[in-house]
Amino acid sequence: MASTADEPEQTPEQARKTPSVDPSITPSAPRSGERGVSAGQTGRARGRRRSDNPHVPRRPQHRRTSTGPRRRELLQALGIFQRATPDQLWKLTRPENRHDKLTRDNLLDLEDHHLVRIESVQEDQRQVWVLTKRGHSEAKQLLEPKGIRLSVLREEKYDPETGELLGTGYDDHAAAVTGVAAELHRAGIGHRLGFQTEIGHRLGNSFVQRADLVVRAPAAGVPVLLMEIDRRTEDAHDLVQKLHRYWEWGRLLPPDADKRTVDLVRSRPDAIDTVDHEERLWRRVYPPTGREGLPPVAFVFADTTEAKVDNTVKVLEESGRRYWAPRRYESYHRGITALDYGQAVPVVATTLEQLQEHGADGEVWRRLGRTGEQTLTAALDNPDGDALYRAQAARADERAARRRAAEREAQRPVCSRCGQKFTDDRWEETTARGGAWTAGDLTVCGTCHADDAAREQAARLQAAVPPPLEDDREPARPGRGLFRRRG
């Protein structure tokens, strides 16, 4: 019997629960209190399958991950970044897989265990996953013992009148931050446990400059990298101010610094340039960068045009030159062209689109003050910095030593008697204080001086021999003189 207009329309849920009364599908056998069995079909020992009811949604089969490393990886990633899409979680956990299907299956399994949930679905059908309260507690046990900051729990809040889930708006900036971290991890630059978001850097005036993403990837040659993700919602000059704050923070002294150093810096702020980086505050927070200078900063632009990026980089180069530009060494007049990066903040820039298209390990990074794009480590290196300075200084010292040796050789005295040049010992003997008393003739070389000394010694010895006495003379022999007595 067809339903009339006065009858209320059934919902899909009621339709699943209400038996059909259409004559065309009325069972041929009378109903009984036993378990329902369709006419002409044998009974099933295990009851009906979901596939027998077209109104019951079928869930895809997926691999169980209630325990094991995959569960730990996903909980850690969501604990650090709070919200992420399956594509981002795939790159943050198992980038070696060809696609994110296994990650999506794992998320469905974790959802069955009430550890994660879908917070929203975007217009492009991207699902945004977050931790449940139970999953947040488990992620806390995985992260906090390792000293990793845990993100805030995204609680389910509903409108009391409409029952609509509140707070499901997707933050595009947070999505860009997670996307950058995912591309870095996919390229082998950093591990998900080496990423931290919203890390504060407190300045002397108590202002806190928060880095969108801090990367620690020593195995990839990037011990520390402070990242700012900009979707062109900030003015370029605001980014210059951020760079200024990072530069100021890198020049701070720790609270327990030596009192004499503190007094010197207070009286003469430029004196901080003479303080070794090991004695500064930033070395208490981050490991050494392996390169001269302060901790590097990276600006990653997302959802913008190439022209806007070029204009922003130009402003950073011109207005922020004091903070990123190296200085000349004081000995540049010796022919040294190397630059001093000791007090500079290395700054690199790229876009999220380039990272996704070419990979974070490709030549997509531009260093302020340089032309062209390089790999990240090449952009952070300073080939014209400290290494070049040491090589040029060594060559300059060698040239200076040869020049001094030539000038000294030109001044070496020549013997006035034999014409030979003085030896170093003879030269020092004739010029040393008090040496002239024993050097004899100062115009002769050592050989001639030795001959003179030998003759003088022989003369003195001869003069020192006394004449023989009368009794010591030899008696005269008898001879045949004129008056010889004859016997």
C-alpha positions as CSV (number, residue, x, y, z in Angstrom):
1,M,0.0,0.0,0.0
2,A,1.5,3.4,-0.9
3,S,2.0,5.9,1.8
4,T,-0.4,8.8,1.9
5,A,0.5,12.5,2.3
6,D,-0.6,12.4,5.9
7,E,1.9,9.8,6.9
8,P,5.2,11.1,8.2
9,E,8.3,10.5,6.1
10,Q,10.7,7.9,7.5
11,T,14.3,8.6,8.0
12,P,17.0,6.1,6.7
13,E,17.5,4.9,10.2
14,Q,13.8,4.2,10.7
15,A,13.7,2.5,7.3
16,R,16.4,0.1,8.4
17,K,14.5,-0.8,11.6
18,T,10.9,-0.9,10.2
19,P,9.9,-4.1,8.3
20,S,8.6,-3.6,4.7
21,V,4.9,-4.2,4.0
22,D,5.0,-3.9,0.3
23,P,3.0,-6.8,-1.3
24,S,5.7,-7.4,-3.8
25,I,8.2,-8.4,-1.2
26,T,6.0,-9.9,1.4
27,P,7.5,-13.2,2.7
28,S,5.7,-16.3,1.5
29,A,6.0,-18.0,4.9
30,P,4.2,-16.8,8.0
31,R,6.2,-14.7,10.5
32,S,7.3,-16.4,13.6
33,G,9.1,-15.4,16.7
34,E,12.2,-17.1,15.5
35,R,15.1,-15.4,13.7
36,G,14.0,-14.1,10.3
37,V,14.9,-16.2,7.3
38,S,14.1,-15.2,3.7
39,A,11.9,-17.5,1.7
40,G,13.7,-20.0,-0.4
41,Q,17.0,-19.5,1.6
42,T,18.7,-21.8,4.1
43,G,19.2,-20.4,7.5
44,R,22.6,-19.1,8.5
45,A,24.2,-20.2,11.7
46,R,25.9,-16.8,12.3
47,G,23.0,-14.6,11.3
48,R,22.7,-12.0,8.6
49,R,25.6,-10.2,7.0
50,R,25.7,-6.4,6.6
51,S,25.7,-6.9,2.9
52,D,22.2,-8.3,3.1
53,N,20.9,-4.9,4.1
54,P,21.6,-2.2,1.5
55,H,21.0,0.6,4.0
56,V,23.8,-0.4,6.3
57,P,27.0,1.4,5.2
58,R,29.9,-1.0,4.4
59,R,33.2,-0.1,5.8
60,P,36.4,-1.0,3.9
61,Q,38.5,-3.7,5.3
62,H,41.8,-2.4,6.7
63,R,44.8,-3.7,8.4
64,R,44.7,-3.8,12.1
65,T,47.3,-1.6,13.9
66,S,45.9,-1.6,17.5
67,T,49.4,-2.3,18.6
68,G,52.8,-1.8,17.1
69,P,55.0,0.9,15.5
70,R,52.3,2.3,13.2
71,R,50.0,3.1,16.0
72,R,52.8,4.8,17.9
73,E,53.9,6.8,14.8
74,L,50.5,8.2,14.1
75,L,49.8,9.1,17.7
76,Q,53.2,10.8,18.0
77,A,52.6,12.8,14.8
78,L,49.1,14.0,15.9
79,G,50.4,14.7,19.4
80,I,53.0,17.1,17.9
81,F,51.0,18.8,15.1
82,Q,47.4,18.4,16.7
83,R,45.6,18.1,13.3
84,A,46.7,16.6,10.0
85,T,45.4,15.0,6.8
86,P,46.1,11.4,5.8
87,D,48.5,12.7,3.1
88,Q,50.5,14.7,5.7
89,L,50.5,11.8,8.2
90,W,51.8,9.5,5.5
91,K,54.7,11.7,4.8
92,L,55.4,12.2,8.5
93,T,55.4,8.5,9.3
94,R,56.0,6.2,6.3
95,P,57.1,8.3,3.3
96,E,58.7,5.3,1.8
97,N,55.2,4.0,0.9
98,R,54.0,4.8,-2.6
99,H,50.7,6.4,-1.3
100,D,48.7,7.1,1.8
101,K,46.2,4.2,1.6
102,L,47.8,2.2,4.4
103,T,47.9,5.4,6.5
104,R,44.1,5.9,5.9
105,D,43.5,2.2,6.9
106,N,45.5,2.7,10.1
107,L,43.5,5.8,11.0
108,L,40.3,3.9,10.6
109,D,41.6,1.2,12.9
110,L,42.6,3.8,15.5
111,E,39.2,5.3,15.2
112,D,37.6,2.0,16.0
113,H,39.8,2.0,19.2
114,H,38.5,5.6,20.0
115,L,42.0,7.1,19.8
116,V,41.5,9.4,16.8
117,R,38.5,11.0,15.1
118,I,37.7,13.0,12.0
119,E,37.3,16.6,13.0
120,S,36.2,18.0,9.6
121,V,36.1,17.3,5.9
122,Q,37.3,20.0,3.6
123,E,35.8,21.1,0.3
124,D,38.5,19.1,-1.6
125,Q,37.4,16.0,0.5
126,R,40.5,16.1,2.7
127,Q,39.8,14.6,6.1
128,V,41.3,16.4,9.1
129,W,42.1,14.0,11.9
130,V,42.7,14.8,15.5
131,L,43.3,12.9,18.7
132,T,40.5,11.9,21.1
133,K,40.9,12.4,24.8
134,R,42.0,8.8,25.1
135,G,44.4,9.1,22.2
136,H,45.8,12.4,23.7
137,S,46.6,10.6,26.9
138,E,48.4,7.8,25.1
139,A,50.3,10.4,23.0
140,K,51.4,12.1,26.1
141,Q,53.0,9.0,27.4
142,L,54.9,8.6,24.1
143,L,56.1,12.2,23.8
144,E,56.6,13.8,27.3
145,P,59.2,11.3,28.5
146,K,61.3,12.3,25.5
147,G,61.0,16.0,26.3
148,I,58.8,16.8,23.3
149,R,56.0,19.4,23.6
150,L,52.5,18.0,23.3
151,S,49.9,20.0,21.5
152,V,46.6,21.0,23.1
153,L,43.7,18.5,22.9
154,R,41.0,19.4,20.4
155,E,37.8,18.7,22.4
156,E,34.4,18.0,20.9
157,K,32.1,20.9,21.7
158,Y,28.5,21.0,20.4
159,D,26.1,23.9,20.0
160,P,23.5,23.5,22.8
161,E,20.7,24.6,20.4
162,T,21.5,23.1,17.0
163,G,23.8,20.2,18.2
164,E,26.3,21.2,15.6
165,L,30.0,20.3,16.3
166,L,31.8,23.5,17.1
167,G,35.5,24.5,16.5
168,T,35.9,22.5,13.3
169,G,37.3,25.3,11.3
170,Y,40.5,24.3,9.6
171,D,43.4,26.7,10.2
172,D,45.2,27.1,6.9
173,H,48.3,28.4,8.6
174,A,48.5,25.3,10.9
175,A,47.9,23.1,7.8
176,A,50.9,24.8,6.0
177,V,53.1,24.3,9.1
178,T,52.3,20.6,9.1
179,G,52.7,20.4,5.3
180,V,56.2,21.9,5.5
181,A,57.2,19.4,8.3
182,A,55.8,16.6,6.2
183,E,57.9,17.6,3.1
184,L,61.0,17.9,5.2
185,H,60.5,14.5,6.7
186,R,59.8,13.0,3.3
187,A,63.1,14.4,2.0
188,G,65.0,12.9,5.0
189,I,65.5,16.3,6.6
190,G,64.5,15.7,10.2
191,H,62.4,13.1,12.1
192,R,58.9,13.7,13.3
193,L,60.3,13.7,16.9
194,G,62.7,16.4,15.8
195,F,59.9,18.8,15.0
196,Q,58.4,21.2,17.5
197,T,55.7,23.8,16.9
198,E,55.1,27.2,18.5
199,I,58.4,27.4,20.4
200,G,58.8,30.7,22.3
201,H,62.0,32.8,22.4
202,R,61.8,35.4,25.2
203,L,63.5,38.7,24.6
204,G,65.0,41.1,27.2
205,N,61.8,43.1,27.2
206,S,59.7,40.0,28.0
207,F,58.3,39.8,24.5
208,V,58.1,36.2,23.2
209,Q,58.9,35.5,19.6
210,R,57.3,32.2,18.7
211,A,58.7,30.1,15.9
212,D,56.1,28.3,13.8
213,L,58.4,25.3,13.4
214,V,61.7,24.3,14.9
215,V,63.6,21.6,13.0
216,R,66.5,19.5,14.4
217,A,68.1,17.3,11.8
218,P,71.8,16.9,12.6
219,A,72.1,13.8,10.4
220,A,71.0,15.9,7.4
221,G,73.5,18.7,8.2
222,V,70.9,20.9,9.9
223,P,71.3,20.8,13.7
224,V,68.7,23.5,14.1
225,L,66.5,25.6,11.9
226,L,63.9,28.1,13.0
227,M,61.1,28.3,10.5
228,E,58.4,31.0,9.8
229,I,55.5,29.9,7.6
230,D,53.8,32.9,5.9
231,R,50.6,32.6,3.8
232,R,51.1,36.3,2.9
233,T,48.9,37.3,5.7
234,E,51.7,39.4,7.2
235,D,53.3,42.5,5.7
236,A,56.9,42.1,4.6
237,H,58.1,44.6,7.1
238,D,56.5,42.5,9.9
239,L,58.8,39.7,8.8
240,V,61.8,42.0,9.0
241,Q,60.7,42.7,12.6
242,K,60.6,39.0,13.3
243,L,64.1,38.7,11.9
244,H,65.3,41.5,14.1
245,R,63.9,39.7,17.2
246,Y,65.7,36.5,16.3
247,W,68.9,38.5,15.9
248,E,68.4,40.1,19.3
249,W,67.6,36.8,21.0
250,G,70.8,35.3,19.6
251,R,72.8,38.1,21.3
252,L,71.4,37.6,24.8
253,L,73.4,36.4,27.7
254,P,72.1,33.7,30.0
255,P,70.9,34.7,33.5
256,D,74.0,33.2,35.2
257,A,76.5,35.0,32.9
258,D,79.7,36.3,34.4
259,K,79.1,39.7,36.1
260,R,82.0,41.4,34.4
261,T,80.7,40.3,31.0
262,V,77.2,41.5,31.9
263,D,78.5,44.9,33.1
264,L,80.7,45.3,29.9
265,V,77.7,44.5,27.6
266,R,75.5,46.9,29.5
267,S,78.0,49.7,29.3
268,R,78.9,49.0,25.7
269,P,76.3,46.9,23.8
270,D,78.6,46.2,20.9
271,A,80.9,44.3,23.3
272,I,78.6,41.3,22.8
273,D,80.3,40.7,19.5
274,T,83.4,39.7,21.4
275,V,81.5,37.2,23.6
276,D,81.9,33.6,22.4
277,H,78.7,31.9,21.3
278,E,79.2,29.2,23.9
279,E,78.6,31.8,26.6
280,R,75.3,33.1,25.1
281,L,71.8,32.1,25.9
282,W,70.9,30.4,22.6
283,R,73.5,27.7,23.2
284,R,71.6,26.7,26.4
285,V,68.6,26.0,24.2
286,Y,70.0,24.7,20.8
287,P,73.0,22.6,19.8
288,P,75.9,24.3,17.9
289,T,74.9,24.9,14.3
290,G,78.2,23.6,12.9
291,R,78.6,26.9,11.0
292,E,79.6,30.4,12.1
293,G,76.8,32.8,13.1
294,L,73.5,32.7,15.0
295,P,70.7,30.0,14.6
296,P,69.5,30.1,11.0
297,V,66.0,31.2,10.1
298,A,63.9,30.0,7.1
299,F,60.9,31.8,5.6
300,V,58.5,29.4,3.8
301,F,55.7,31.1,1.8
302,A,52.5,29.3,0.9
303,D,49.4,30.0,-1.2
304,T,50.9,33.0,-2.9
305,T,52.3,34.2,-6.2
306,E,55.9,34.2,-7.3
307,A,55.8,38.0,-7.7
308,K,54.7,38.5,-4.1
309,V,57.5,36.1,-2.9
310,D,60.1,38.0,-4.9
311,N,58.9,41.4,-3.5
312,T,59.0,40.0,0.1
313,V,62.5,38.6,-0.3
314,K,63.6,42.0,-1.7
315,V,62.3,43.8,1.4
316,L,64.0,41.3,3.7
317,E,67.3,41.8,1.9
318,E,67.2,45.6,1.9
319,S,65.5,46.3,5.3
320,G,67.0,43.4,7.2
321,R,70.6,43.7,5.9
322,R,71.9,44.6,9.4
323,Y,70.7,41.2,10.7
324,W,71.7,38.8,7.9
325,A,74.6,40.4,6.2
326,P,78.2,39.4,7.1
327,R,81.0,41.9,7.8
328,R,84.5,42.5,6.5
329,Y,87.4,41.3,8.6
330,E,89.6,44.0,10.0
331,S,92.5,42.5,8.0
332,Y,90.8,42.8,4.6
333,H,93.7,45.1,3.5
334,R,96.0,42.1,3.5
335,G,94.2,40.8,0.5
336,I,91.6,38.8,2.4
337,T,88.2,38.8,0.7
338,A,86.5,36.4,3.2
339,L,83.5,37.7,5.2
340,D,82.8,37.4,8.9
341,Y,79.4,35.7,9.5
342,G,80.0,35.4,13.3
343,Q,77.2,37.9,14.2
344,A,74.8,37.3,11.3
345,V,71.6,35.3,11.1
346,P,71.7,33.0,8.1
347,V,68.3,33.4,6.3
348,V,66.9,31.2,3.6
349,A,63.5,31.3,1.8
350,T,61.4,29.0,-0.3
351,T,57.7,28.2,-1.0
352,L,55.6,25.2,0.1
353,E,54.7,24.6,-3.6
354,Q,58.4,24.2,-4.4
355,L,58.9,21.8,-1.6
356,Q,55.9,19.7,-2.7
357,E,57.0,19.7,-6.4
358,H,60.7,19.3,-6.2
359,G,61.3,18.0,-2.7
360,A,62.9,19.7,0.3
361,D,66.2,18.2,-0.6
362,G,66.3,19.8,-4.0
363,E,67.6,23.2,-5.1
364,V,64.7,25.2,-3.9
365,W,66.3,27.3,-1.1
366,R,67.4,30.9,-1.7
367,R,69.9,32.5,0.7
368,L,69.5,36.2,1.3
369,G,72.4,38.0,-0.3
370,R,72.8,35.4,-3.0
371,T,71.4,34.8,-6.5
372,G,69.9,31.5,-7.6
373,E,68.6,28.5,-5.5
374,Q,70.6,25.8,-3.7
375,T,70.0,22.8,-1.6
376,L,69.3,23.6,2.1
377,T,72.8,22.6,3.4
378,A,74.5,24.5,0.5
379,A,72.4,27.6,1.2
380,L,73.3,27.5,5.0
381,D,77.0,26.9,4.3
382,N,79.4,29.9,4.1
383,P,82.1,29.1,1.5
384,D,83.2,32.7,1.7
385,G,83.3,32.7,5.4
386,D,85.5,31.3,8.2
387,A,87.0,28.5,6.1
388,L,88.0,30.9,3.3
389,Y,89.4,33.3,5.9
390,R,91.6,30.7,7.5
391,A,93.0,29.7,4.1
392,Q,93.5,33.3,3.0
393,A,95.1,34.3,6.3
394,A,97.5,31.3,6.1
395,R,98.6,32.4,2.6
396,A,98.9,36.0,3.7
397,D,101.0,35.0,6.7
398,E,103.2,32.9,4.4
399,R,103.7,35.8,2.0
400,A,104.5,38.2,4.8
401,A,107.0,35.7,6.2
402,R,108.8,35.5,2.8
403,R,108.8,39.3,2.5
404,R,110.3,39.7,5.9
405,A,112.9,37.1,5.1
406,A,113.9,38.8,1.9
407,E,114.1,42.2,3.7
408,R,116.3,40.7,6.4
409,E,118.5,39.0,3.8
410,A,119.0,42.3,2.0
411,Q,120.3,43.8,5.3
412,R,122.7,41.0,6.1
413,P,126.3,42.4,6.6
414,V,129.2,41.3,4.3
415,C,132.7,40.6,5.5
416,S,135.1,43.5,4.7
417,R,138.0,41.0,4.4
418,C,136.8,38.0,2.5
419,G,133.5,39.3,1.1
420,Q,131.4,36.5,2.6
421,K,128.0,37.2,4.2
422,F,127.6,37.0,7.9
423,T,126.0,33.9,9.4
424,D,123.0,34.3,11.6
425,D,125.1,33.6,14.7
426,R,127.8,36.1,13.7
427,W,125.2,38.7,12.8
428,E,123.5,38.2,16.2
429,E,126.9,38.3,17.9
430,T,127.8,41.7,16.4
431,T,124.3,43.2,17.0
432,A,123.4,41.8,20.4
433,R,123.7,44.0,23.4
434,G,127.1,43.4,25.0
435,G,128.2,41.1,22.2
436,A,130.4,43.8,20.6
437,W,132.9,43.5,23.5
438,T,133.8,40.0,22.5
439,A,133.0,40.2,18.8
440,G,136.3,41.9,17.9
441,D,136.2,43.6,14.5
442,L,132.5,44.0,13.7
443,T,133.2,44.2,10.0
444,V,134.6,40.7,9.5
445,C,132.7,37.5,9.3
446,G,132.8,34.7,11.7
447,T,135.6,32.8,10.0
448,C,137.9,35.8,9.7
449,H,137.0,36.7,13.3
450,A,138.0,33.2,14.4
451,D,141.4,33.5,12.5
452,D,142.0,36.9,14.3
453,A,141.2,35.3,17.6
454,A,143.6,32.4,17.0
455,R,146.5,34.8,16.1
456,E,145.8,36.9,19.2
457,Q,145.7,33.8,21.3
458,A,149.1,32.6,19.9
459,A,150.7,36.0,20.5
460,R,149.5,36.0,24.1
461,L,150.8,32.6,24.7
462,Q,154.2,33.6,23.2
463,A,154.4,36.7,25.3
464,A,153.6,34.8,28.4
465,V,156.7,32.4,28.1
466,P,159.5,33.7,30.4
467,P,163.2,33.9,29.1
468,P,165.6,31.1,30.2
469,L,167.9,31.6,33.3
470,E,171.8,31.8,33.3
471,D,172.3,28.5,35.1
472,D,169.9,26.8,32.7
473,R,172.0,27.6,29.7
474,E,173.9,24.8,28.0
475,P,177.7,24.8,28.8
476,A,180.0,25.7,26.0
477,R,182.0,22.9,24.4
478,P,185.8,22.9,24.6
479,G,187.3,24.1,21.4
480,R,190.6,24.8,19.9
481,G,190.8,28.5,20.5
482,L,193.9,30.7,20.2
483,F,194.7,30.4,23.9
484,R,194.1,26.6,24.3
485,R,196.3,25.1,26.9
486,R,198.4,22.4,25.6
487,G,199.1,19.5,27.8
